[in-house]
């Protein structure tokens, strides 16, 4: 991934995704990075309440 970022001339993961997948990929990544912790907290909440 470091070599891909260097070849693309970008310094962040988000910029790398945008350079490879365009705006739709960037928006998908942004949504996924936002939802991932929320889903994890929701699953943990359900798990704690089941016990």
ABEGO torsion letter per residue (X at the ends): XAAAAAAAGBABAAAAAAAAAEAAAAAAAAAAAAAAAAAAAAAAAAAAAAX
